[in-house]
Amino acid sequence: MRDDHHQPIHTDPSATGRSDSAQCQTSLEVRLLATTDLHMQLLGHDYIRDEKLPHHGLAGLATLIAQARAQAQARNMACLLFDNGDLLQGAALGTVCAALPVDQAHPIVASLNTLSYDAIGLGNHDLDHGLAYPQAIAQQLSCPVIASNLSLTQPGAFAQAALLTCNAPRPSSTNRTPAPGLRIGVLSLLPDKTSLWNRQTLKGRGTVLPARATLANVSRSLRAQGADVIVLLAHMGVEDILHDMLPSQAEGAENGPRDFDAIIAGHTHRRLPGRDHAGLCKVDEIGGALADRPAIMPGFDGSDLAVLDLSLARTGDGPWQITGHRSQLRQNTGTTAAHPAVTAALKPVHDATRTRFSHPVGHVDRDLHNFFSLIVPTNTCALLARAKYMLVRDALTGTADQALPLLAASSAHTAGGRAGPDNYLHIPKGPLLQRHLAGLNPFANEICGLRVTGADLRAWLEHAAGIFHHLDHTNTTQPLYRADRPAFDFDTIFGLDYSYDLTRRPGARLAHLRYKGRDVPDTQRFILATTTFRAAGGGGGAQFPDNDIACLAQKPLSEVFRVLLGGNDLRAVLTARPWRFDLPQPMRTIVRTAPAALNHLHDIARFAPVELGPDSEGFTRLQLTL
């Protein structure tokens, strides 16, 4: 395996020596612009619903970028633009673009080169389409793609770091401030668990090195090469950065140069500055700082542009010091105009994607939706689980595991959360289109058959139940599920019969767990149709070793969907109800869902739903009696 110390550091040709102007400069300002977690929201279109989003995605951010650059130039500030990962995967557009030849005309390449990014970091989801695809993109871009802690067995197109020269605009006749020639080192870190989440992609091809050790090593190298300021692109949440990337009290105060001077965070789809991290120790949610370092996190899906302004000063030939900063998120709204050059680059693939996803693939005799996926098993989960079941059943044919009972798991994805009250899946009764199938399975995770025991299933379901609050019969306004856990963490396992008692402590909420009418002993063996992401512990569950994977799916989901939709047992599949609540007495609780769910309250009539009106985020609030 290639030693990470031998990975290339991309060097700007103009960074090889310090300019005379940098020697005499005593103060300067630098503007850092950043995007993160775009997830292929390039034009602000929901291809599953075939509707426009409230903003224009990257095309809208491009307008904000142009404005921020113009402001920086007017103030004689240097300006750099970064992306912090998870750009290549997401939406139906991501799947379409991943199948296109990668050249200068590729939609992603054309868009990013048009915007003149200075460096791009990799996110874990950028590996979901395999290693070849992001490397091909990197080879066509006019800026380095950095993956500091990704060590590959064969040299590739990713850089371990970048050393950029940051030049301010030349002084005008009324502003005699010289151009600084500041040298900025940039490194990018993937979450440590990427090696588990993407282990099928990386198997035999590379590994993800520990982020903390990589940070220290690469930072030291950048300082030795003359980096005045080091910017960390951390594809991590604020909590992980505070816990893993900063010195602990036990390690004492930092000695010598810091590992990094400013940080751009991501991965968790939250915002900083803002209230998303209010109350966390060492977080300045108003000024935008982590443990007194300038920091920023610009949301997801193109929601915001990060604008981080740094003020620096030096004495004589001494090192540059950050003396102040301003961290600001500029919201991408419906009134933000789409940048014409980016729109032009993306229009052909946008139109082709809409056409492709409008093709009918079947018919359904009822509405399919997941408005209540954390209240009852849904028919959307049931349909996806059955398709996984069929894929794994076929892949097991002729193997020793074929005789084991086969179950299938499906998660409650696209169920509100940080993406808002429109983030639900609804397929109206009638023609089933290709875009609807894409909505059923929005992630590019590989389907596998996993060997599990009864004990594994119990732990799996107890972890899923962690999304619920502990319920108390004396509290009639208690929320049913936690806001700090994504709905995606909640799995339904079809083929079992089980129930939850939410008055019990977390970890002991399964009231019963049965298979074909009998209690499931801890030692009973099963095959579970799931994803390699889940098998690797994705979503916080247990991590299974590679040798527990009995098989990988040999066909795409779309192929079995067509067979399933034309089968005679479709009605039975859609009405499967493997789990329910089992409380010692009736209890009232509050849930949030989409306003459109009010048209489907008959699906949860047994809970006597009472509409309580909208909340501040636009979700509809319901009171239920469980």
LUMMI-274136 format. One record per residue (C-alpha): residue number from 1; z, x, y. Coordinates in Angstrom, 1 decimal. Last residue first. Layout:
// LUMMI-274136
NUM/Z/X/Y
...
// end
This chain:
// LUMMI-274136
626/21.1/-50.8/5.1
625/21.1/-53.0/8.2
624/18.5/-51.7/10.7
623/18.5/-51.4/14.5
622/15.1/-50.5/15.8
621/14.1/-48.2/18.7
620/10.4/-47.9/19.7
619/9.5/-44.4/20.7
618/8.2/-43.8/24.3
617/10.1/-40.6/25.1
616/12.8/-42.4/27.2
615/13.5/-45.0/24.5
614/11.6/-48.2/23.9
613/13.2/-51.6/23.1
612/16.0/-52.6/20.8
611/14.0/-54.4/18.1
610/16.1/-55.8/15.3
609/15.1/-55.0/11.7
608/16.8/-57.1/9.0
607/16.7/-54.3/6.4
606/15.0/-56.4/3.8
605/12.2/-57.0/6.3
604/11.1/-53.4/6.0
603/7.4/-53.9/5.3
602/7.5/-57.2/7.3
601/8.1/-55.0/10.4
600/4.5/-54.0/10.3
599/3.2/-55.1/13.8
598/6.2/-53.5/15.4
597/5.2/-50.2/13.9
596/2.6/-49.9/16.7
595/5.4/-48.9/19.0
594/5.9/-45.8/16.9
593/9.3/-45.1/15.3
592/12.9/-44.5/16.1
591/15.8/-45.5/13.9
590/19.3/-46.9/14.6
589/21.9/-47.7/11.9
588/23.9/-50.6/10.7
587/25.8/-50.5/7.4
586/26.1/-52.9/4.4
585/28.6/-51.7/1.8
584/28.9/-49.0/-0.9
583/25.5/-47.7/0.0
582/22.5/-47.2/-2.3
581/19.4/-46.3/-0.2
580/16.1/-46.3/-2.0
579/13.8/-44.0/-4.0
578/10.8/-44.1/-6.4
577/8.9/-47.0/-4.8
576/5.3/-47.1/-6.1
575/3.2/-49.9/-4.4
574/0.2/-47.7/-3.5
573/-0.2/-46.3/-7.1
572/0.1/-49.8/-8.6
571/-2.7/-51.1/-6.3
570/-4.9/-48.0/-7.1
569/-4.6/-48.5/-10.9
568/-8.2/-49.6/-11.4
567/-9.8/-46.5/-10.0
566/-12.3/-46.2/-7.2
565/-9.9/-44.8/-4.7
564/-8.6/-42.4/-7.2
563/-12.0/-40.9/-8.0
562/-12.8/-40.4/-4.4
561/-9.4/-38.9/-3.7
560/-9.9/-36.6/-6.6
559/-12.8/-34.8/-4.9
558/-11.2/-34.7/-1.5
557/-8.2/-32.9/-2.9
556/-10.4/-29.9/-3.7
555/-10.7/-28.8/-7.3
554/-9.1/-26.1/-9.5
553/-5.5/-26.8/-8.6
552/-3.2/-23.9/-9.4
551/-1.2/-23.7/-12.6
550/2.2/-23.1/-14.2
549/3.9/-21.7/-11.1
548/7.3/-20.6/-12.3
547/6.0/-17.1/-12.8
546/5.6/-16.7/-9.1
545/9.3/-17.0/-8.4
544/10.7/-20.2/-6.9
543/12.3/-20.3/-3.5
542/14.6/-23.3/-2.9
541/14.1/-25.5/0.2
540/14.0/-24.5/3.9
539/10.7/-26.3/4.8
538/8.7/-23.7/2.9
537/10.7/-22.2/0.0
536/7.8/-20.5/-1.8
535/7.2/-23.5/-4.0
534/6.9/-25.7/-0.9
533/4.2/-23.5/0.5
532/2.5/-23.2/-2.9
531/2.2/-27.0/-2.8
530/3.5/-29.7/-5.1
529/2.8/-31.2/-8.5
528/6.1/-30.9/-10.3
527/6.1/-29.9/-14.0
526/9.3/-31.0/-15.8
525/12.0/-29.5/-18.0
524/15.4/-31.2/-18.8
523/18.3/-28.8/-18.4
522/20.1/-30.5/-15.6
521/20.1/-33.9/-17.4
520/18.0/-36.7/-15.8
519/19.6/-40.1/-16.4
518/17.4/-42.4/-18.4
517/15.2/-45.3/-17.3
516/11.9/-43.5/-17.5
515/13.3/-40.6/-15.4
514/16.6/-41.1/-13.6
513/18.6/-39.7/-10.7
512/21.6/-41.7/-9.4
511/23.8/-41.8/-6.3
510/22.2/-38.7/-5.0
509/24.2/-37.8/-1.8
508/26.1/-34.8/-3.0
507/24.7/-31.9/-1.0
506/25.6/-33.5/2.3
505/28.9/-35.5/2.0
504/28.7/-39.1/0.8
503/28.4/-42.1/3.0
502/24.6/-41.5/2.9
501/24.4/-42.8/-0.7
500/20.8/-42.0/-1.8
499/18.8/-43.4/-4.7
498/16.7/-42.2/-7.5
497/13.9/-43.3/-9.9
496/11.4/-40.5/-10.8
495/7.6/-40.4/-11.2
494/7.0/-39.8/-7.5
493/9.1/-37.2/-5.7
492/9.5/-38.0/-2.0
491/10.0/-35.0/0.3
490/11.7/-34.9/3.7
489/11.4/-31.5/5.4
488/8.2/-32.8/7.1
487/10.3/-35.2/9.1
486/11.4/-32.2/11.2
485/15.2/-31.6/11.3
484/17.0/-31.3/14.7
483/16.6/-35.0/15.5
482/18.7/-36.0/12.6
481/18.1/-39.3/10.7
480/19.8/-42.7/10.6
479/21.1/-42.8/14.2
478/24.6/-44.3/14.6
477/24.8/-47.4/16.8
476/26.9/-49.7/14.4
475/29.7/-47.1/13.8
474/32.5/-48.6/11.7
473/30.5/-48.4/8.5
472/30.1/-44.6/8.8
471/26.9/-42.9/7.9
470/26.4/-39.1/7.4
469/23.1/-38.3/9.2
468/19.9/-38.0/7.3
467/17.5/-35.0/7.2
466/19.8/-33.3/4.6
465/18.5/-35.9/2.1
464/15.5/-33.6/1.5
463/17.8/-30.8/0.5
462/19.6/-33.1/-1.9
461/16.2/-34.0/-3.3
460/15.2/-30.4/-4.1
459/18.7/-29.6/-5.5
458/18.5/-32.6/-7.9
457/15.0/-31.6/-8.9
456/16.0/-28.0/-9.6
455/18.9/-29.2/-11.7
454/16.5/-31.4/-13.7
453/14.4/-28.4/-14.3
452/11.3/-27.2/-12.6
451/7.9/-25.6/-13.6
450/5.6/-25.9/-10.6
449/2.0/-27.2/-10.8
448/0.1/-26.1/-7.7
447/-1.8/-27.4/-4.7
446/-2.8/-24.8/-2.1
445/-1.7/-25.5/1.5
444/-4.4/-26.2/4.1
443/-2.3/-28.8/5.9
442/-3.4/-32.2/7.3
441/-3.4/-34.0/3.9
440/-3.4/-37.8/4.5
439/-5.0/-37.3/7.9
438/-8.0/-35.5/6.4
437/-8.4/-38.5/4.1
436/-8.4/-40.8/7.1
435/-11.0/-38.6/8.8
434/-13.3/-39.1/5.8
433/-13.3/-42.8/6.3
432/-11.6/-45.6/4.4
431/-13.4/-48.9/5.1
430/-11.1/-51.9/5.3
429/-7.4/-52.3/6.0
428/-6.3/-50.0/8.8
427/-5.3/-46.4/8.2
426/-2.2/-45.5/10.3
425/-0.8/-42.0/10.4
424/1.9/-41.3/12.9
423/2.2/-38.8/15.8
422/1.6/-41.4/18.6
421/5.3/-41.6/19.3
420/5.7/-37.9/20.2
419/4.7/-34.5/18.8
418/8.3/-33.4/18.9
417/9.2/-35.8/16.1
416/6.9/-38.7/15.1
415/6.1/-38.9/11.4
414/3.0/-36.8/10.9
413/4.5/-35.3/7.7
412/6.8/-37.2/5.4
411/6.3/-34.9/2.4
410/4.7/-35.6/-1.0
409/6.0/-34.6/-4.5
408/4.4/-35.3/-7.8
407/5.9/-35.5/-11.4
406/4.5/-34.5/-14.8
405/6.6/-34.7/-17.9
404/5.9/-31.6/-20.1
403/3.2/-31.8/-22.8
402/0.5/-30.0/-20.7
401/2.8/-26.9/-20.2
400/1.3/-25.1/-23.2
399/-2.1/-25.3/-21.7
398/-5.2/-27.2/-22.8
397/-5.3/-29.5/-19.7
396/-2.8/-28.2/-17.1
395/-5.5/-28.0/-14.3
394/-6.5/-31.6/-14.9
393/-2.9/-32.9/-14.7
392/-2.4/-30.7/-11.6
391/-5.3/-32.3/-9.7
390/-4.4/-35.8/-10.8
389/-0.8/-35.4/-9.8
388/-1.8/-34.0/-6.4
387/-4.0/-37.1/-5.9
386/-1.1/-39.3/-6.9
385/1.2/-37.6/-4.4
384/-1.3/-38.2/-1.6
383/-1.7/-41.9/-2.3
382/2.1/-42.4/-2.7
381/2.8/-40.6/0.6
380/0.4/-42.9/2.4
379/1.9/-45.9/0.6
378/5.3/-45.2/2.0
377/8.7/-44.7/0.3
376/11.3/-46.4/2.6
375/13.3/-45.5/5.6
374/12.2/-42.0/6.5
373/8.5/-42.9/6.0
372/8.8/-46.0/8.1
371/5.7/-45.7/10.3
370/3.8/-44.0/7.5
369/0.8/-46.2/7.3
368/-1.8/-47.7/4.9
367/-3.0/-51.2/5.8
366/-4.2/-53.2/2.8
365/-7.3/-53.8/0.7
364/-8.6/-50.2/0.9
363/-12.2/-49.1/0.8
362/-14.0/-45.8/0.0
361/-15.5/-42.6/1.3
360/-17.0/-43.8/4.6
359/-18.4/-41.0/6.9
358/-16.8/-40.8/10.4
357/-15.3/-37.3/9.6
356/-18.7/-35.6/9.5
355/-19.8/-37.1/12.8
354/-16.6/-36.3/14.6
353/-16.8/-32.7/13.3
352/-20.4/-32.3/14.3
351/-19.6/-33.5/17.9
350/-16.7/-31.0/18.2
349/-18.7/-28.2/16.6
348/-21.5/-28.6/19.2
347/-19.1/-29.2/22.1
346/-17.0/-26.1/21.7
345/-18.8/-23.5/23.7
344/-19.7/-26.0/26.4
343/-16.1/-27.2/26.8
342/-14.9/-23.6/27.1
341/-17.5/-23.0/29.9
340/-16.8/-26.3/31.6
339/-13.0/-25.9/31.8
338/-11.5/-29.3/31.2
337/-9.8/-30.7/34.3
336/-6.0/-31.1/34.3
335/-5.5/-34.8/35.1
334/-4.7/-35.6/31.5
333/-1.9/-33.1/31.6
332/-1.4/-29.4/30.6
331/2.0/-28.6/31.9
330/2.7/-25.3/33.7
329/5.7/-23.6/32.2
328/7.6/-21.2/34.5
327/9.6/-18.0/34.0
326/10.3/-16.1/37.2
325/11.5/-12.5/36.9
324/13.6/-9.9/38.5
323/14.4/-6.1/38.7
322/12.4/-5.0/35.6
321/12.7/-1.2/35.6
320/10.0/1.4/35.7
319/11.0/4.8/34.6
318/11.7/7.6/37.1
317/9.0/9.5/39.0
316/10.4/8.6/42.4
315/12.7/5.6/42.0
314/11.1/2.7/40.2
313/10.7/-1.1/40.7
312/9.4/-4.0/38.7
311/9.1/-7.8/39.4
310/7.9/-9.8/36.4
309/6.1/-13.2/36.6
308/6.0/-15.2/33.4
307/3.5/-18.1/33.4
306/3.4/-19.9/30.1
305/0.7/-22.6/29.9
304/1.8/-25.9/28.4
303/0.9/-28.7/26.0
302/-2.0/-26.8/24.2
301/-1.0/-28.0/20.8
300/2.5/-26.4/21.1
299/5.3/-25.7/23.5
298/5.0/-22.7/26.0
297/8.0/-20.4/25.1
296/9.2/-18.0/27.7
295/11.5/-15.0/28.0
294/12.7/-12.5/30.6
293/15.5/-10.5/28.9
292/19.1/-11.3/29.9
291/20.2/-12.2/26.3
290/17.2/-14.5/26.1
289/15.8/-15.6/29.5
288/14.0/-18.5/31.1
287/15.7/-19.3/34.4
286/16.8/-22.8/33.4
285/17.3/-22.5/29.7
284/19.2/-19.2/30.1
283/20.0/-18.6/26.4
282/22.7/-16.1/25.4
281/24.7/-18.9/23.6
280/22.7/-22.0/23.0
279/23.9/-25.0/25.1
278/20.4/-26.1/26.1
277/17.6/-24.9/23.9
276/15.1/-27.8/24.2
275/16.3/-28.5/27.7
274/13.7/-26.4/29.4
273/12.5/-22.9/30.2
272/11.6/-22.5/27.4
271/9.8/-25.1/25.2
270/9.7/-26.0/21.6
269/7.0/-25.9/18.9
268/9.1/-23.9/16.5
267/6.6/-21.1/16.0
266/6.7/-19.7/19.6
265/8.3/-16.9/21.7
264/6.9/-14.7/24.4
263/9.4/-11.9/25.2
262/10.0/-9.3/27.9
261/11.5/-5.8/27.9
260/11.2/-4.8/24.3
259/12.9/-2.3/22.0
258/15.1/-1.3/24.9
257/15.1/2.3/26.2
256/18.3/4.3/25.6
255/21.5/3.0/24.0
254/21.9/-0.7/23.5
253/25.4/-2.0/23.5
252/27.3/-2.2/20.3
251/26.0/-2.7/16.7
250/28.9/-5.0/15.9
249/28.1/-7.0/19.0
248/24.6/-7.6/17.6
247/21.5/-6.0/18.8
246/18.6/-8.5/19.4
245/15.7/-9.3/17.1
244/17.4/-11.1/14.2
243/19.9/-13.6/15.5
242/18.7/-14.1/19.0
241/15.1/-14.1/17.9
240/15.8/-16.4/15.0
239/17.5/-18.9/17.3
238/14.7/-18.8/19.8
237/12.0/-19.6/17.3
236/9.6/-17.0/16.0
235/6.0/-15.9/16.5
234/7.4/-13.1/18.6
233/4.9/-11.6/21.0
232/7.0/-8.8/22.4
231/6.1/-7.2/25.7
230/7.0/-3.5/26.2
229/7.0/-2.1/29.7
228/6.3/1.5/30.8
227/4.5/2.5/27.6
226/3.9/6.2/27.6
225/2.8/7.1/24.1
224/6.4/7.8/23.1
223/7.5/4.4/24.3
222/4.8/2.8/22.1
221/5.9/4.7/19.1
220/9.6/3.8/19.6
219/8.6/0.2/20.0
218/6.6/0.3/16.8
217/9.6/1.7/14.8
216/12.3/-0.6/16.3
215/10.2/-3.8/16.1
214/9.2/-2.9/12.5
213/12.8/-2.6/11.5
212/13.6/-6.0/13.0
211/10.5/-7.8/11.6
210/11.0/-6.7/8.0
209/7.5/-5.9/6.6
208/5.1/-8.7/5.6
207/3.0/-7.7/2.6
206/-0.5/-6.9/1.6
205/-3.5/-7.6/-0.5
204/-2.2/-7.9/-4.1
203/-0.7/-11.3/-3.3
202/-1.1/-11.9/0.4
201/-2.9/-15.3/0.3
200/-0.8/-16.6/-2.6
199/2.3/-15.2/-0.9
198/1.7/-17.2/2.3
197/5.0/-19.0/2.7
196/6.9/-16.2/0.9
195/5.5/-13.2/2.8
194/5.6/-15.4/5.9
193/9.3/-15.5/5.4
192/9.8/-12.5/7.6
191/8.4/-14.4/10.6
190/5.4/-12.6/12.1
189/5.8/-10.1/14.8
188/3.5/-9.0/17.6
187/3.5/-5.8/19.7
186/2.3/-5.1/23.2
185/2.8/-2.0/25.2
184/2.2/-2.2/28.9
183/1.1/0.8/31.0
182/1.2/0.3/34.7
181/-1.9/1.5/36.6
180/-0.2/0.4/39.9
179/-3.1/-0.4/42.3
178/-2.0/0.7/45.8
177/-0.4/-1.6/48.3
176/-2.5/-1.4/51.5
175/-2.7/-5.1/52.1
174/-4.5/-6.2/55.2
173/-7.8/-4.4/54.5
172/-7.5/-5.5/50.9
171/-5.8/-3.6/48.1
170/-7.6/-3.3/44.8
169/-6.5/-6.0/42.4
168/-3.6/-5.0/40.1
167/-4.2/-2.8/37.1
166/-2.3/-3.2/33.8
165/-3.3/-0.5/31.4
164/-2.9/-1.7/27.8
163/-1.2/-0.1/24.8
162/-1.7/-2.4/21.8
161/0.2/-2.7/18.6
160/-0.3/-2.7/14.8
159/-3.9/-3.6/15.2
158/-5.7/-6.1/12.9
157/-9.3/-5.5/11.8
156/-8.6/-4.3/8.3
155/-7.6/-1.3/6.3
154/-7.0/-2.1/2.7
153/-3.5/-2.5/1.1
152/-2.4/-4.5/4.2
151/0.9/-4.2/6.1
150/1.7/-7.1/8.4
149/4.6/-6.2/10.6
148/2.7/-5.4/13.8
147/0.1/-8.1/13.5
146/-2.0/-7.7/16.6
145/-5.5/-9.0/17.3
144/-7.0/-6.7/19.9
143/-9.4/-8.0/22.6
142/-13.2/-8.5/22.8
141/-13.1/-10.7/19.7
140/-15.7/-10.4/16.9
139/-13.7/-8.2/14.5
138/-10.6/-10.3/15.0
137/-12.4/-13.5/13.9
136/-13.6/-11.7/10.7
135/-10.0/-10.6/10.1
134/-8.7/-14.1/10.6
133/-11.2/-15.4/8.0
132/-10.9/-12.7/5.4
131/-7.1/-13.1/5.0
130/-7.0/-16.6/3.7
129/-7.4/-20.0/5.3
128/-3.6/-20.3/5.7
127/-3.2/-16.9/7.2
126/-3.3/-18.1/10.8
125/-0.4/-20.4/9.8
124/2.0/-17.4/9.8
123/1.1/-16.6/13.4
122/-1.0/-13.6/14.5
121/-0.8/-12.1/18.0
120/-3.7/-12.0/20.5
119/-4.2/-9.5/23.2
118/-6.0/-9.3/26.6
117/-7.6/-12.7/26.5
116/-10.9/-12.9/28.3
115/-11.2/-16.7/28.6
114/-14.8/-16.6/27.5
113/-13.9/-14.3/24.7
112/-11.4/-16.8/23.4
111/-13.8/-19.7/23.5
110/-16.8/-17.9/22.0
109/-14.7/-16.4/19.2
108/-13.2/-19.8/18.4
107/-16.5/-21.7/18.5
106/-18.4/-19.0/16.4
105/-21.3/-17.9/18.6
104/-20.2/-14.2/18.6
103/-20.2/-14.3/14.8
102/-18.1/-15.9/12.1
101/-20.2/-18.1/9.8
100/-18.6/-21.5/9.7
99/-16.2/-22.7/6.9
98/-13.0/-22.0/8.9
97/-14.4/-23.9/11.9
96/-14.5/-27.2/9.8
95/-10.9/-26.8/8.5
94/-9.6/-26.0/12.0
93/-11.5/-28.9/13.6
92/-9.7/-31.3/11.2
91/-6.4/-30.5/13.1
90/-4.6/-27.3/12.5
89/-5.1/-23.6/11.6
88/-6.7/-20.9/13.7
87/-4.2/-20.7/16.7
86/-0.9/-20.2/15.0
85/-0.3/-17.2/17.1
84/1.2/-15.9/20.3
83/-1.8/-15.8/22.6
82/-1.9/-13.4/25.5
81/-3.3/-13.2/29.1
80/-2.6/-10.3/31.5
79/-2.3/-10.3/35.3
78/-1.7/-7.6/37.9
77/-0.4/-9.0/41.2
76/-2.1/-8.6/44.5
75/-0.8/-12.0/45.7
74/-4.2/-13.5/46.0
73/-5.1/-11.9/42.7
72/-2.1/-13.5/41.0
71/-3.0/-16.9/42.5
70/-6.5/-16.6/41.2
69/-5.2/-15.7/37.8
68/-2.9/-18.7/37.7
67/-5.8/-21.0/38.7
66/-8.1/-19.6/36.1
65/-5.4/-19.9/33.4
64/-4.7/-23.6/34.4
63/-8.4/-24.4/34.0
62/-8.4/-22.6/30.6
61/-5.3/-24.6/29.6
60/-7.5/-27.8/30.0
59/-10.2/-26.4/27.7
58/-7.4/-25.2/25.3
57/-6.3/-28.8/24.8
56/-7.9/-31.4/27.1
55/-4.8/-33.5/27.7
54/-3.4/-36.9/26.8
53/-5.3/-36.7/23.5
52/-8.6/-38.3/23.0
51/-9.2/-40.6/20.0
50/-10.9/-40.2/16.6
49/-7.7/-41.2/14.8
48/-7.9/-38.2/12.5
47/-10.0/-36.2/14.9
46/-7.3/-36.3/17.6
45/-9.0/-34.6/20.5
44/-7.6/-32.2/23.1
43/-10.6/-29.9/23.4
42/-9.2/-26.8/21.6
41/-6.3/-28.3/19.8
40/-6.9/-25.8/17.0
39/-3.2/-25.3/16.1
38/-2.5/-24.2/19.7
37/0.8/-22.7/18.6
36/1.1/-20.4/21.6
35/-0.5/-19.7/25.0
34/0.5/-17.0/27.4
33/0.1/-15.7/30.9
32/2.0/-12.5/32.1
31/2.0/-11.8/35.8
30/3.0/-8.4/37.0
29/4.6/-7.5/40.3
28/5.0/-4.1/41.9
27/7.6/-1.7/43.4
26/7.8/2.1/44.1
25/4.1/3.1/43.7
24/3.5/6.8/44.3
23/3.1/7.9/40.7
22/1.2/4.7/39.7
21/-1.3/5.4/42.4
20/-1.9/8.9/41.0
19/-3.0/7.2/37.8
18/-1.1/7.8/34.5
17/-3.3/8.9/31.6
16/-4.7/7.6/28.4
15/-4.3/3.9/29.4
14/-7.8/3.5/30.8
13/-9.3/3.6/27.3
12/-7.0/0.7/26.3
11/-5.3/1.7/23.1
10/-5.2/-0.4/20.0
9/-2.5/1.1/17.7
8/-3.9/1.6/14.3
7/-1.8/1.2/11.1
6/-0.6/4.5/9.8
5/3.1/3.9/10.5
4/2.7/0.7/8.4
3/2.1/2.8/5.3
2/-0.9/1.3/3.4
1/0.0/0.0/0.0
// end
